[in-house]
Amino acid sequence: MDSLSIVILVFLSGVAELWLAVPLGFALKLPPHITALISALGAISAVLAVAFSGDNLRRRFLKWRYGSEKALNEGHMYHIWNKYGIIGLGLLSPLLFGAPLGTTMGIILGAKRNHLILWMAVGIIIWSIGLTGAVFLGLLSVKSLV
């Protein structure tokens, strides 16, 4: 497989899930810094795609699930949103349930698009570096045992 195909494959897996992209980059023998960068760019592009289709998505979801904005404001998820806010969502969602789903949740809960994109990108970058470092150190320790 040529280098461009590997980069595209890691990018597309980053669009789907950061947890998939980082190990895949290592499995396909990409250098760690390239793996982190391409994985993060894939996840950030997914965030942008979801964020810019957000208003229509929010209206449809509210009508389907809650019927009104008032019913959303009384739900359990909204109380969690008020406690941790956009920063908590942006920092935790790439790790817990993926950047596209986290962005969708933020939009549904009424986050401002620019702030949501910023904090999701920060979270993606942090977790991309963290996951890449963890995989790299894990592989080093395995190699030292052999």
KEROZA-560561 format. One line per field, with one value per residue: residue number from 1; x, y, z of N, C-alpha, C, O in turn. Coordinates in nm, 4 decimals. Example, Ala and Ser with C-alpha at 12.3 -4.5 7.8 and 13.67 -1.06 7.14 Angstrom:
// residues 2
seq	c(1, 2)
neast	c(1.3190, 1.2850)
nnorth	c(-0.5690, -0.2250)
nup	c(0.7800, 0.7080)
caeast	c(1.2300, 1.3670)
canorth	c(-0.4500, -0.1060)
caup	c(0.7800, 0.7140)
ceast	c(1.3200, 1.2900)
cnorth	c(-0.3300, 0.0030)
cup	c(0.7800, 0.7870)
oeast	c(1.4236, 1.3409)
onorth	c(-0.3319, 0.1138)
oup	c(0.8465, 0.8039)
This chain:
// residues 146
seq	c(1, 2, 3, 4, 5, 6, 7, 8, 9, 10, 11, 12, 13, 14, 15, 16, 17, 18, 19, 20, 21, 22, 23, 24, 25, 26, 27, 28, 29, 30, 31, 32, 33, 34, 35, 36, 37, 38, 39, 40, 41, 42, 43, 44, 45, 46, 47, 48, 49, 50, 51, 52, 53, 54, 55, 56, 57, 58, 59, 60, 61, 62, 63, 64, 65, 66, 67, 68, 69, 70, 71, 72, 73, 74, 75, 76, 77, 78, 79, 80, 81, 82, 83, 84, 85, 86, 87, 88, 89, 90, 91, 92, 93, 94, 95, 96, 97, 98, 99, 100, 101, 102, 103, 104, 105, 106, 107, 108, 109, 110, 111, 112, 113, 114, 115, 116, 117, 118, 119, 120, 121, 122, 123, 124, 125, 126, 127, 128, 129, 130, 131, 132, 133, 134, 135, 136, 137, 138, 139, 140, 141, 142, 143, 144, 145, 146)
neast	c(0.0854, 0.0617, 0.1980, 0.0202, -0.2309, -0.2364, -0.2343, -0.4797, -0.6552, -0.6137, -0.6959, -0.9710, -1.0598, -1.0207, -1.2186, -1.4394, -1.3815, -1.1642, -1.0351, -1.0028, -0.8419, -0.5822, -0.4494, -0.4613, -0.2980, -0.0472, -0.0377, -0.0196, 0.2293, 0.2853, 0.4661, 0.4682, 0.4053, 0.2851, 0.0713, -0.0773, -0.1382, -0.2831, -0.4948, -0.6204, -0.6898, -0.8771, -1.0826, -1.1483, -1.2435, -1.4784, -1.6195, -1.6535, -1.8158, -2.0503, -2.1149, -2.1712, -2.3990, -2.5806, -2.8133, -3.0466, -3.0425, -3.0768, -3.3373, -3.4957, -3.4366, -3.5269, -3.8003, -3.8664, -3.7822, -3.8414, -4.0471, -4.0730, -3.8762, -3.8933, -3.9454, -3.6990, -3.5364, -3.6064, -3.5037, -3.2786, -3.0263, -2.9931, -2.9553, -2.7071, -2.5618, -2.5824, -2.4257, -2.1599, -2.1093, -2.0006, -1.7242, -1.6574, -1.7926, -1.6543, -1.3949, -1.4248, -1.5907, -1.4566, -1.3085, -1.4940, -1.7377, -1.6931, -1.6091, -1.7923, -2.0473, -2.0426, -2.0367, -2.2838, -2.4500, -2.3862, -2.4846, -2.7571, -2.8171, -2.7958, -2.5550, -2.3305, -2.2107, -1.9381, -1.7977, -1.8375, -1.7043, -1.4427, -1.3842, -1.4260, -1.2252, -0.9986, -1.0232, -1.0020, -0.7403, -0.5911, -0.6598, -0.5786, -0.3014, -0.2507, -0.3472, -0.1839, 0.0680, 0.0370, 0.0020, 0.2452, 0.4333, 0.3495, 0.4078, 0.6853, 0.7527, 0.6743, 0.8492, 1.0898, 1.0714, 1.0972)
nnorth	c(-0.1172, 0.2197, 0.5356, 0.7568, 0.6339, 0.5117, 0.7344, 0.8519, 0.6487, 0.6436, 0.9033, 0.8925, 0.6989, 0.8449, 1.0340, 0.8787, 0.7643, 0.8446, 0.6658, 0.4483, 0.5387, 0.6085, 0.3628, 0.2294, 0.3863, 0.3329, 0.0563, 0.0542, 0.1512, 0.4290, 0.7238, 0.8346, 1.1158, 1.1903, 1.0152, 1.1097, 1.3709, 1.3312, 1.1727, 1.3492, 1.5579, 1.4262, 1.3715, 1.6337, 1.7335, 1.5868, 1.6955, 1.9578, 1.9096, 1.8081, 2.0211, 2.2333, 2.1472, 2.1688, 2.3307, 2.2495, 1.9798, 1.9983, 2.1096, 1.9058, 1.6871, 1.7783, 1.8060, 1.5392, 1.3878, 1.5276, 1.7098, 1.9764, 2.2672, 2.3243, 2.0772, 1.9523, 2.1046, 2.0117, 1.7609, 1.4891, 1.4892, 1.7569, 1.8723, 1.7662, 1.8887, 2.1580, 2.1461, 2.0687, 2.1838, 2.3339, 2.3181, 2.0913, 1.8982, 1.9220, 1.8458, 1.5880, 1.4289, 1.3384, 1.1282, 0.9649, 0.9099, 0.9732, 1.2234, 1.3166, 1.2401, 1.3700, 1.6361, 1.6481, 1.6131, 1.8490, 2.0450, 1.9815, 2.0390, 2.3088, 2.4537, 2.7177, 2.7402, 2.8152, 2.8127, 2.5489, 2.4106, 2.5015, 2.3976, 2.1259, 2.0743, 2.1307, 1.9275, 1.7024, 1.7315, 1.7118, 1.4463, 1.3018, 1.3382, 1.2288, 0.9598, 0.8717, 0.8967, 0.7108, 0.4678, 0.4585, 0.4502, 0.2119, 0.0296, 0.0603, -0.0436, -0.3079, -0.3874, -0.3660, -0.5764, -0.7942)
nup	c(0.0000, -0.0866, 0.0385, 0.0261, 0.0131, 0.2640, 0.4340, 0.3609, 0.4377, 0.7181, 0.7775, 0.7018, 0.8815, 1.1112, 1.0793, 1.1327, 1.3902, 1.6480, 1.8161, 1.6549, 1.4449, 1.5417, 1.6401, 1.3949, 1.2304, 1.3458, 1.2997, 1.0268, 0.9907, 1.0014, 1.0950, 1.4398, 1.4844, 1.2440, 1.2428, 1.4660, 1.3770, 1.1296, 1.2180, 1.3981, 1.2217, 1.0614, 1.2498, 1.3267, 1.0848, 1.0647, 1.2788, 1.1842, 0.9589, 1.0785, 1.2485, 1.0732, 0.9524, 1.1414, 1.2367, 1.1012, 1.1694, 1.4468, 1.4728, 1.3564, 1.5256, 1.7785, 1.7280, 1.6677, 1.8983, 2.1391, 2.0974, 2.1761, 2.2645, 2.5329, 2.6584, 2.6164, 2.7827, 3.0302, 3.0570, 3.1564, 3.0287, 2.9659, 3.2153, 3.2853, 3.0843, 3.1638, 3.3911, 3.3132, 3.0641, 2.7500, 2.7383, 2.8902, 2.7355, 2.4922, 2.5665, 2.6678, 2.5000, 2.2546, 2.3541, 2.4968, 2.3428, 2.0790, 1.8350, 1.6249, 1.7268, 1.9743, 1.8876, 1.7625, 1.9852, 2.1267, 1.9509, 1.9485, 2.2115, 2.2086, 2.1802, 2.0904, 1.7639, 1.6868, 1.9333, 2.0051, 1.7973, 1.8452, 2.1094, 2.0708, 1.8849, 2.0409, 2.2350, 2.0661, 1.9676, 2.2056, 2.2890, 2.0669, 2.0667, 2.3202, 2.2940, 2.0847, 2.2039, 2.4136, 2.2735, 2.1371, 2.3501, 2.4664, 2.2604, 2.2561, 2.5071, 2.4757, 2.2743, 2.4121, 2.5841, 2.4253)
caeast	c(0.0000, 0.1452, 0.1861, -0.1008, -0.3447, -0.2319, -0.2761, -0.6236, -0.7233, -0.6079, -0.7816, -1.1117, -1.0911, -1.0303, -1.3517, -1.5337, -1.3505, -1.0243, -0.9833, -0.9691, -0.7408, -0.4465, -0.3872, -0.4480, -0.1778, 0.0690, -0.0393, 0.0217, 0.3686, 0.3026, 0.5360, 0.3723, 0.3579, 0.1940, -0.0490, -0.1539, -0.1862, -0.3836, -0.6112, -0.6864, -0.7516, -0.9973, -1.1868, -1.1902, -1.3272, -1.6107, -1.6828, -1.6952, -1.9287, -2.1699, -2.1462, -2.2295, -2.5318, -2.6417, -2.9436, -3.1500, -3.0353, -3.1335, -3.4831, -3.5550, -3.4239, -3.6168, -3.9378, -3.8827, -3.7597, -3.8973, -4.1671, -4.0518, -3.7537, -3.9216, -3.9283, -3.5552, -3.4799, -3.6423, -3.4455, -3.1577, -2.9088, -2.9812, -2.8982, -2.5637, -2.5085, -2.5679, -2.3201, -2.0259, -2.1045, -1.9371, -1.5836, -1.6581, -1.8309, -1.5455, -1.2778, -1.4513, -1.6616, -1.3719, -1.2660, -1.6025, -1.8298, -1.6557, -1.6260, -1.9169, -2.1614, -2.0320, -2.0779, -2.4289, -2.5104, -2.3699, -2.5778, -2.8926, -2.8342, -2.7989, -2.4231, -2.2921, -2.1295, -1.7950, -1.7426, -1.8405, -1.5948, -1.3166, -1.3590, -1.4136, -1.0911, -0.9028, -1.0342, -0.9481, -0.5941, -0.5390, -0.6741, -0.4973, -0.1640, -0.2484, -0.3591, -0.0632, 0.1753, 0.0129, 0.0306, 0.3891, 0.5022, 0.3141, 0.4866, 0.8248, 0.7693, 0.6650, 0.9736, 1.1978, 1.0556, 1.1301)
canorth	c(0.0000, 0.3393, 0.6308, 0.8375, 0.5481, 0.4934, 0.8610, 0.8664, 0.5503, 0.6903, 1.0220, 0.8501, 0.6337, 0.9550, 1.0920, 0.7905, 0.7446, 0.8681, 0.5422, 0.3580, 0.5975, 0.6074, 0.2305, 0.1964, 0.4542, 0.2560, -0.0727, 0.0772, 0.1988, 0.5736, 0.7798, 0.8800, 1.2536, 1.1910, 0.9460, 1.2025, 1.4822, 1.2877, 1.1297, 1.4697, 1.6283, 1.3512, 1.3942, 1.7750, 1.7511, 1.5334, 1.7967, 2.0685, 1.8650, 1.8001, 2.1542, 2.3197, 2.0986, 2.1596, 2.3912, 2.1600, 1.8604, 2.0304, 2.1236, 1.7738, 1.6034, 1.8281, 1.7729, 1.3942, 1.3282, 1.6017, 1.7830, 2.1201, 2.3072, 2.3187, 1.9382, 1.9276, 2.1726, 1.9399, 1.6271, 1.4564, 1.5306, 1.9018, 1.9041, 1.7366, 1.9946, 2.2784, 2.1263, 2.0604, 2.2800, 2.3101, 2.2811, 1.9508, 1.8182, 1.9248, 1.7743, 1.4474, 1.3496, 1.2608, 1.0066, 0.8802, 0.8595, 1.0169, 1.3647, 1.3495, 1.2275, 1.4796, 1.7589, 1.6382, 1.6401, 1.9909, 2.1208, 1.9552, 2.1073, 2.4530, 2.5179, 2.8070, 2.6620, 2.8466, 2.7638, 2.4028, 2.3686, 2.5289, 2.3054, 1.9912, 2.0660, 2.1218, 1.7915, 1.6086, 1.7449, 1.6552, 1.3014, 1.2469, 1.3342, 1.1340, 0.8233, 0.8406, 0.8757, 0.5855, 0.3561, 0.4605, 0.3999, 0.0712, -0.0476, 0.0617, -0.1354, -0.4435, -0.4141, -0.3832, -0.7084, -0.8984)
caup	c(0.0000, -0.0941, 0.1504, 0.0133, 0.0498, 0.4091, 0.4948, 0.3364, 0.5214, 0.8575, 0.7825, 0.6986, 1.0092, 1.2074, 1.0619, 1.2016, 1.5320, 1.6822, 1.8760, 1.5452, 1.3576, 1.5990, 1.6264, 1.2533, 1.1823, 1.3896, 1.2316, 0.8884, 0.9976, 0.9914, 1.2112, 1.5424, 1.4672, 1.1288, 1.2889, 1.5503, 1.2944, 1.0331, 1.2965, 1.4483, 1.1089, 1.0239, 1.3507, 1.3196, 0.9655, 1.0985, 1.3635, 1.0967, 0.8769, 1.1630, 1.3019, 0.9713, 0.9160, 1.2721, 1.2653, 1.0498, 1.2534, 1.5786, 1.4585, 1.3321, 1.6444, 1.8827, 1.6914, 1.6754, 2.0302, 2.2518, 2.0610, 2.1959, 2.3352, 2.6767, 2.7028, 2.6195, 2.8996, 3.1519, 3.0520, 3.2319, 2.9525, 2.9746, 3.3468, 3.2735, 2.9983, 3.2451, 3.4904, 3.2549, 2.9551, 2.6212, 2.7592, 2.9297, 2.6192, 2.3945, 2.6144, 2.6992, 2.3989, 2.1633, 2.4227, 2.5451, 2.2416, 1.9452, 1.8032, 1.5534, 1.8170, 2.0711, 1.8187, 1.7453, 2.1157, 2.1556, 1.8668, 1.9970, 2.3394, 2.1858, 2.1867, 1.9809, 1.6705, 1.6915, 2.0595, 1.9987, 1.7093, 1.9148, 2.2204, 2.0160, 1.8256, 2.1524, 2.2881, 1.9668, 1.9654, 2.3305, 2.2896, 1.9596, 2.1188, 2.4314, 2.2433, 2.0080, 2.3020, 2.4857, 2.1839, 2.1111, 2.4693, 2.4792, 2.1637, 2.3018, 2.6193, 2.4222, 2.2028, 2.5086, 2.6461, 2.3271)
ceast	c(0.0906, 0.1114, 0.0582, -0.2252, -0.3506, -0.2810, -0.4271, -0.7027, -0.7255, -0.6967, -0.9290, -1.1511, -1.0971, -1.1637, -1.4533, -1.5073, -1.2004, -0.9593, -0.9452, -0.8487, -0.5987, -0.3834, -0.3684, -0.3238, -0.0509, 0.0766, 0.0080, 0.1585, 0.3860, 0.3834, 0.4341, 0.3193, 0.2621, 0.0621, -0.1368, -0.2160, -0.3001, -0.5106, -0.6907, -0.7548, -0.8783, -1.1118, -1.2375, -1.2761, -1.4673, -1.6885, -1.7342, -1.8163, -2.0575, -2.2114, -2.2134, -2.3611, -2.6240, -2.7810, -3.0581, -3.1574, -3.1023, -3.2856, -3.5509, -3.5502, -3.5190, -3.7614, -3.9637, -3.8798, -3.8373, -4.0265, -4.1496, -3.9202, -3.7729, -3.9020, -3.7807, -3.4942, -3.5127, -3.5760, -3.3166, -3.0317, -2.8874, -2.9219, -2.7481, -2.4955, -2.4857, -2.4546, -2.1807, -2.0055, -2.0259, -1.7911, -1.5744, -1.6932, -1.7163, -1.4246, -1.3026, -1.5114, -1.5706, -1.3241, -1.3818, -1.6924, -1.8053, -1.6918, -1.7551, -2.0401, -2.1601, -2.0746, -2.2286, -2.4997, -2.5013, -2.4664, -2.7206, -2.9188, -2.8211, -2.6653, -2.4025, -2.1901, -1.9799, -1.7293, -1.7357, -1.7248, -1.4607, -1.2873, -1.3538, -1.2750, -0.9845, -0.9046, -0.9756, -0.7965, -0.5326, -0.5448, -0.5957, -0.3517, -0.1531, -0.2552, -0.2351, 0.0540, 0.1591, 0.0445, 0.1804, 0.4663, 0.4711, 0.3931, 0.6339, 0.8472, 0.7591, 0.7943, 1.0899, 1.1900, 1.1018, 1.2780)
cnorth	c(0.1243, 0.4378, 0.7133, 0.7571, 0.5279, 0.6187, 0.8805, 0.7701, 0.5926, 0.8138, 0.9824, 0.7760, 0.7361, 1.0261, 1.0102, 0.7848, 0.7586, 0.7429, 0.4392, 0.4099, 0.5852, 0.4680, 0.1882, 0.2619, 0.3809, 0.1214, -0.0603, 0.1446, 0.3476, 0.6214, 0.8361, 1.0224, 1.2661, 1.1235, 1.0391, 1.3139, 1.4400, 1.2421, 1.2501, 1.5456, 1.5581, 1.3775, 1.5386, 1.7986, 1.6943, 1.6322, 1.9117, 2.0302, 1.8607, 1.9397, 2.2433, 2.2669, 2.1005, 2.2156, 2.3024, 2.0325, 1.8845, 2.0399, 1.9880, 1.6862, 1.6488, 1.7922, 1.6228, 1.3434, 1.3969, 1.6748, 1.9337, 2.1433, 2.2968, 2.1781, 1.9000, 1.9856, 2.1030, 1.8024, 1.6141, 1.5061, 1.6812, 1.9441, 1.8743, 1.8453, 2.1218, 2.2661, 2.1349, 2.1514, 2.2367, 2.2674, 2.1341, 1.8585, 1.8099, 1.8444, 1.6251, 1.3660, 1.2803, 1.1291, 0.9124, 0.8242, 0.9142, 1.1617, 1.3952, 1.3423, 1.3373, 1.6128, 1.7612, 1.6697, 1.7883, 2.0777, 2.1042, 2.0306, 2.2590, 2.5247, 2.6110, 2.7347, 2.6901, 2.7969, 2.6114, 2.3509, 2.3880, 2.4237, 2.1599, 1.9730, 2.0543, 1.9805, 1.6878, 1.6131, 1.6827, 1.5030, 1.2348, 1.2341, 1.2300, 0.9891, 0.7809, 0.8134, 0.7440, 0.4640, 0.3462, 0.4033, 0.2525, -0.0167, -0.0511, -0.0379, -0.2806, -0.4812, -0.4365, -0.5187, -0.8213, -0.9082)
cup	c(0.0000, 0.0177, 0.1449, 0.0531, 0.2004, 0.4797, 0.4780, 0.4247, 0.6688, 0.8745, 0.7897, 0.8259, 1.1213, 1.1982, 1.1400, 1.3513, 1.5567, 1.7389, 1.7698, 1.4669, 1.4133, 1.5920, 1.4802, 1.1939, 1.2222, 1.3180, 1.0872, 0.8786, 0.9674, 1.1114, 1.3117, 1.5207, 1.3487, 1.1668, 1.3709, 1.4665, 1.2018, 1.1053, 1.3452, 1.3357, 1.0614, 1.1199, 1.3463, 1.1956, 0.9878, 1.1844, 1.2777, 1.0133, 0.9581, 1.2095, 1.1975, 0.9148, 1.0373, 1.2915, 1.2195, 1.1340, 1.3881, 1.5729, 1.4419, 1.4569, 1.7539, 1.8527, 1.7081, 1.8192, 2.1419, 2.2205, 2.0757, 2.2696, 2.4865, 2.7320, 2.7087, 2.7458, 3.0310, 3.1598, 3.1309, 3.1608, 2.9612, 3.1092, 3.3495, 3.1909, 3.0791, 3.3465, 3.4275, 3.1342, 2.8327, 2.6366, 2.7981, 2.8141, 2.5201, 2.4375, 2.6343, 2.5844, 2.2972, 2.2249, 2.4497, 2.4347, 2.1028, 1.9165, 1.7264, 1.6437, 1.9236, 2.0118, 1.7994, 1.8763, 2.1514, 2.0772, 1.9169, 2.1264, 2.3281, 2.1957, 2.0675, 1.8933, 1.6835, 1.8192, 2.0604, 1.9130, 1.7796, 2.0209, 2.1744, 1.9547, 1.9341, 2.2109, 2.1941, 1.9653, 2.0905, 2.3267, 2.1780, 2.0043, 2.2306, 2.3856, 2.1653, 2.1019, 2.3758, 2.3989, 2.1585, 2.2302, 2.4938, 2.3842, 2.2016, 2.4147, 2.5737, 2.3501, 2.2990, 2.5791, 2.5539, 2.3047)
oeast	c(0.1853, 0.0083, -0.0050, -0.3142, -0.4592, -0.3599, -0.4947, -0.8062, -0.8277, -0.7653, -1.0032, -1.2641, -1.1713, -1.2162, -1.5420, -1.6000, -1.1199, -0.8419, -0.8624, -0.7627, -0.5055, -0.2718, -0.2717, -0.2522, 0.0419, 0.1850, 0.0681, 0.1986, 0.4891, 0.3704, 0.3261, 0.1997, 0.1678, -0.0453, -0.2575, -0.3334, -0.4032, -0.6214, -0.8133, -0.8670, -0.9759, -1.2246, -1.3574, -1.3717, -1.5647, -1.8087, -1.8467, -1.9093, -2.1622, -2.3300, -2.3033, -2.4271, -2.7318, -2.8619, -3.1554, -3.2661, -3.1764, -3.3548, -3.6519, -3.6479, -3.5853, -3.8360, -4.0695, -3.9656, -3.8926, -4.1071, -4.2050, -3.8620, -3.6791, -3.8476, -3.7406, -3.4095, -3.4515, -3.5911, -3.2535, -2.9409, -2.7732, -2.8465, -2.6710, -2.3851, -2.3820, -2.3940, -2.0925, -1.8925, -1.9906, -1.7405, -1.4917, -1.6315, -1.6850, -1.3586, -1.2107, -1.4852, -1.6043, -1.3024, -1.3695, -1.7204, -1.8920, -1.7909, -1.8227, -2.1271, -2.2651, -2.1407, -2.2929, -2.5978, -2.5979, -2.5232, -2.7957, -3.0292, -2.8340, -2.6625, -2.4518, -2.0947, -1.9015, -1.6179, -1.6397, -1.6553, -1.3746, -1.1784, -1.2832, -1.2138, -0.8903, -0.7992, -0.9071, -0.7313, -0.4338, -0.4457, -0.5508, -0.2876, -0.0576, -0.1784, -0.1877, 0.1299, 0.2571, 0.1066, 0.2362, 0.5539, 0.5581, 0.4398, 0.7007, 0.9483, 0.8280, 0.8429, 1.1790, 1.2909, 1.1402, 1.3231)
onorth	c(0.1321, 0.4246, 0.7371, 0.8095, 0.5270, 0.6108, 0.9218, 0.8072, 0.5789, 0.8269, 1.0330, 0.7894, 0.7168, 1.0734, 1.0651, 0.7988, 0.6911, 0.7164, 0.3518, 0.3315, 0.5545, 0.4558, 0.1200, 0.1995, 0.3681, 0.0774, -0.1526, 0.1895, 0.3884, 0.5646, 0.8801, 1.0463, 1.3451, 1.1691, 1.0469, 1.3469, 1.5071, 1.2696, 1.2528, 1.5931, 1.6238, 1.4028, 1.5624, 1.8759, 1.7482, 1.6507, 1.9579, 2.1094, 1.9051, 1.9724, 2.3205, 2.3359, 2.0412, 2.1516, 2.2831, 1.9840, 1.7993, 1.9846, 1.9599, 1.6191, 1.5658, 1.7526, 1.5830, 1.2642, 1.3303, 1.6988, 2.0105, 2.0521, 2.2643, 2.1618, 1.8234, 1.9224, 2.1334, 1.7336, 1.7134, 1.5591, 1.7272, 2.0411, 1.9493, 1.8889, 2.1866, 2.3666, 2.2011, 2.1915, 2.1201, 2.1891, 2.0607, 1.7535, 1.7020, 1.7818, 1.5446, 1.2463, 1.1696, 1.0309, 0.7919, 0.7044, 0.9015, 1.2146, 1.4925, 1.4292, 1.3912, 1.6929, 1.8645, 1.7441, 1.8464, 2.1728, 2.2013, 2.0802, 2.3298, 2.6458, 2.5850, 2.6754, 2.5955, 2.7447, 2.5527, 2.2573, 2.3003, 2.3664, 2.0790, 1.8674, 1.9763, 1.9212, 1.5954, 1.5087, 1.6097, 1.4368, 1.1214, 1.1314, 1.1525, 0.9051, 0.6681, 0.7187, 0.6729, 0.3685, 0.2365, 0.3184, 0.1770, -0.1241, -0.1526, -0.1080, -0.3673, -0.5935, -0.5168, -0.5694, -0.9291, -0.9907)
oup	c(0.0783, 0.0836, 0.2478, 0.1200, 0.2584, 0.5739, 0.5722, 0.4800, 0.7359, 0.9758, 0.8740, 0.8729, 1.2177, 1.2990, 1.2052, 1.4311, 1.4926, 1.7130, 1.7955, 1.4269, 1.3390, 1.5414, 1.4463, 1.1155, 1.1424, 1.2799, 1.0323, 0.7713, 0.9139, 1.2198, 1.2723, 1.5372, 1.3537, 1.1277, 1.3481, 1.4836, 1.1966, 1.0592, 1.3349, 1.3530, 1.0253, 1.0777, 1.3608, 1.2009, 0.9353, 1.1654, 1.2970, 0.9985, 0.9110, 1.2097, 1.2309, 0.8372, 1.0358, 1.3587, 1.2924, 1.1654, 1.4370, 1.6584, 1.5065, 1.4901, 1.8161, 1.9422, 1.7567, 1.8583, 2.2294, 2.3104, 1.9970, 2.3282, 2.5593, 2.8412, 2.7964, 2.8089, 3.1334, 3.2607, 3.1674, 3.2249, 2.9636, 3.1158, 3.4094, 3.2235, 3.0651, 3.3835, 3.4822, 3.1064, 2.8154, 2.5563, 2.7440, 2.7965, 2.4698, 2.3545, 2.6192, 2.5735, 2.2551, 2.1541, 2.4279, 2.4328, 2.0163, 1.9667, 1.7600, 1.6373, 1.9587, 2.0779, 1.8179, 1.8782, 2.2008, 2.1307, 1.9266, 2.1488, 2.4279, 2.2176, 1.9577, 1.9437, 1.6906, 1.8153, 2.1104, 1.9527, 1.7741, 2.0230, 2.2346, 1.9709, 1.9202, 2.2336, 2.2379, 1.9621, 2.0821, 2.3578, 2.1939, 1.9821, 2.2348, 2.4324, 2.1786, 2.0818, 2.3981, 2.4454, 2.1587, 2.2133, 2.5373, 2.4218, 2.1821, 2.4176, 2.6275, 2.3634, 2.2711, 2.6280, 2.5993, 2.2253)
